[in-house]
């Protein structure tokens, strides 16, 4: 394809289930759940980031220091949030550790399944069905696991595990983990759900969202793409992935 000038590929590593991309030589968390972008505050980290010839200012803030401390990675240079990402289309290939970013309309994405996105505070969300109930879920590459409102877990459901998680506004918390099948784009995907601490759940409900789809989504597929301008998500499936279809 001739659109080489308008796409660029970056590699990423996974740090505590977060996507950390190398841009030029700087290391940034890619976070679709954050409306804003941040620099680390270190002298060595740039205060702007450049994509396709356009400079974006990065905010300073103790939020980022809390995050990098929690990830136990003090070599991070910042976080790229939706104020930057929404200008582009991106394709995240978890197993390959690559992110494709581009301007305009992505070419050759017709092989993927297309799902409508809605945006709120610039952060993408998607409609899906969990236990027969339709829910609106944020898509959050900054979330280690997925989350559902506490009323979405039935009293007789048995947890499959336990996790300590973290959010800069509430610090760390413990949650049981429950395995559920979500129905998205005509097939089912098994996802691990935790329960948020009360203040975060209240804030999510305040925005009419009842779930957060975290990195399970990316681990379960060869690639996931977003065309934020067109409000579309694209899902690539492999033959051997975690999906199963309804009978």
C-alpha positions in Angstrom: 0.0 0.0 0.0 1.2 3.5 -0.8 0.0 5.0 2.5 3.4 4.4 4.1 3.9 8.1 5.0 0.7 8.0 7.0 1.4 5.0 9.2 4.0 4.2 11.7 4.7 1.1 13.7 6.0 1.1 17.3 7.0 -1.8 19.4 5.7 -2.3 22.9 6.6 -4.4 25.9 4.1 -5.6 28.6 4.9 -4.2 32.0 2.5 -5.7 34.7 -0.1 -6.2 32.0 0.2 -2.6 30.7 1.2 -1.6 27.2 4.5 0.3 27.2 5.4 1.5 23.8 8.8 2.9 22.7 8.4 6.1 20.7 11.8 7.4 19.4 13.7 6.2 22.4 11.2 7.1 25.1 8.9 4.7 26.9 5.2 5.5 27.2 2.2 3.7 28.6 -0.5 3.6 26.0 -3.8 4.2 27.9 -7.2 4.4 26.2 -8.8 4.8 29.7 -7.0 8.1 30.3 -8.4 11.3 28.8 -5.0 13.1 29.2 -1.4 12.4 28.5 1.4 12.9 31.0 5.2 13.2 31.1 7.2 11.6 33.9 8.5 14.8 35.5 12.0 13.6 35.2 14.6 15.9 33.6 15.4 13.2 31.0 11.8 12.9 29.8 10.4 15.2 27.1 7.5 17.5 27.9 6.0 17.0 24.4 5.5 14.0 22.2 5.5 14.1 18.4 3.4 12.0 16.1 3.3 12.6 12.3 5.0 16.0 12.6 2.5 17.2 15.2 3.6 18.2 18.8 1.4 17.4 21.7 2.1 18.9 25.1 2.3 16.3 28.0 0.8 17.3 31.3 2.8 17.1 34.5 1.2 15.5 37.5 1.7 13.4 40.6 -0.8 10.9 39.0 1.9 9.6 36.7 4.5 9.2 39.5 2.0 7.1 41.4 1.5 4.9 38.3 5.1 4.3 37.6 5.9 3.7 41.2 3.1 1.1 41.3 4.3 -0.6 38.1 7.7 -0.7 39.7 9.2 0.8 36.6 11.0 4.1 37.1 12.4 4.2 33.5 9.0 5.2 32.1 8.8 8.6 30.3 5.1 9.2 30.4 1.6 8.1 29.4 -0.2 8.7 26.1 -3.9 9.1 26.6 -6.9 9.8 24.4 -6.2 13.5 24.0 -3.5 12.3 21.6 -4.7 8.9 20.5 -8.2 10.1 19.3 -6.5 11.9 16.4 -5.4 8.6 14.8 -6.3 5.1 14.1 -4.4 2.5 16.0 -4.0 -1.3 15.7 -2.7 -3.2 18.7 -1.2 -6.7 18.2 -0.6 -8.0 21.7 1.4 -11.2 20.9 3.6 -9.4 18.3 4.1 -6.5 20.7 3.4 -4.0 18.0 1.2 -0.9 17.6 0.4 0.6 14.2 -0.6 4.2 14.3 -1.9 6.2 11.3 -3.6 9.2 9.9 -6.8 9.2 7.9 -8.7 6.0 7.1 -7.0 2.6 7.6 -6.6 0.6 4.5 -7.1 -3.2 4.3 -9.1 -3.6 7.5 -12.0 -5.3 5.8 -11.0 -8.7 7.1 -11.7 -7.6 10.6 -15.1 -7.6 12.4 -16.4 -4.1 12.9 -18.0 -2.9 16.1 -19.4 0.6 16.8 -17.7 2.7 19.5 -19.2 5.5 21.5 -16.9 8.1 23.2 -17.2 9.7 26.5 -14.6 12.1 27.9 -12.7 11.0 24.8 -12.5 7.5 26.1 -14.0 4.7 23.9 -16.7 2.4 25.0 -18.6 -0.5 23.4 -21.9 -2.3 23.8 -21.7 -5.9 24.8 -23.9 -8.5 26.5 -22.9 -10.2 29.8 -25.2 -12.8 31.3 -28.0 -11.8 29.0 -27.8 -8.1 30.0 -26.7 -5.4 27.6 -23.9 -3.2 29.1 -21.8 -0.3 28.0 -18.2 -0.9 28.7 -15.1 1.4 28.6 -12.3 -0.1 26.6 -9.3 0.5 28.8 -5.8 -0.6 27.7 -4.7 0.7 31.2 -6.7 -2.0 33.0 -5.0 -5.3 33.9 -8.3 -7.2 34.0 -11.9 -6.3 33.2 -14.4 -5.0 35.7 -18.1 -5.2 36.1 -20.5 -3.5 38.6 -20.9 -5.4 41.8 -24.6 -6.2 41.0 -23.3 -8.0 37.9 -21.8 -10.8 40.0 -24.5 -13.2 41.3 -24.4 -14.4 44.9 -23.7 -18.0 43.9 -20.8 -17.2 41.5 -17.5 -18.7 42.6 -14.3 -16.7 42.1 -11.6 -18.2 40.0 -8.8 -16.1 41.6 -7.8 -13.0 43.5 -5.9 -9.9 42.5 -4.4 -6.8 43.9 -5.0 -3.9 41.5 -4.3 -0.2 41.6 -5.7 3.1 40.5 -4.1 6.5 41.2 -7.2 7.9 42.8 -7.7 5.1 45.3 -4.3 3.4 45.4 -4.4 -0.4 45.7 -7.3 -2.7 46.4 -8.1 -6.5 46.5 -10.7 -8.1 44.4 -12.0 -11.6 43.7 -11.9 -12.5 40.0 -14.8 -14.1 38.2 -14.8 -15.6 34.7 -17.6 -14.7 32.4 -18.4 -15.0 28.7 -19.0 -11.7 27.0 -21.0 -11.6 23.8 -19.5 -9.1 21.3 -19.8 -8.9 17.5 -21.7 -12.2 17.2 -19.5 -14.5 19.3 -18.5 -15.1 22.9 -15.1 -14.4 24.5 -14.2 -15.5 28.0 -13.1 -12.6 30.2 -11.9 -12.2 33.7 -13.8 -9.6 35.8 -13.0 -8.0 39.1 -15.1 -5.6 41.2 -14.0 -2.0 41.6 -13.7 -0.2 44.9 -16.9 1.8 45.7 -15.6 5.3 44.6 -14.5 4.0 41.2 -17.7 2.0 40.7 -19.8 5.1 41.6 -17.8 7.2 39.1 -18.2 4.6 36.4 -22.0 4.4 37.0 -22.2 8.2 37.0 -21.1 8.0 33.4 -23.7 5.3 32.5 -21.0 2.6 32.1 -21.4 -0.7 33.9 -18.2 -2.5 32.9 -14.6 -1.9 31.9 -13.0 -4.1 29.2 -9.3 -4.4 30.0 -6.4 -6.2 28.4 -8.3 -9.5 28.1 -9.7 -8.1 24.9 -6.2 -7.7 23.5 -4.8 -10.9 24.8 -7.7 -12.8 23.2 -7.1 -11.7 19.6 -4.3 -11.4 17.1 -5.1 -7.7 16.7 -7.6 -5.0 17.8 -7.9 -1.8 15.8 -9.6 1.5 16.6 -10.6 4.2 14.1 -11.4 6.8 16.6 -12.6 9.4 14.1 -15.0 6.9 12.5 -16.0 5.6 16.0 -15.3 2.0 15.1 -13.4 -0.9 16.7 -12.0 -3.7 14.5 -11.5 -7.2 15.8 -9.2 -9.7 14.1 -9.8 -13.3 15.0 -7.5 -16.3 14.6 -8.8 -19.8 14.0 -7.5 -21.0 17.3 -8.4 -18.1 19.5 -10.5 -18.1 22.7 -13.8 -17.5 20.9 -16.7 -19.8 20.6 -19.9 -19.2 18.6 -23.5 -19.7 19.8 -25.2 -22.8 18.5 
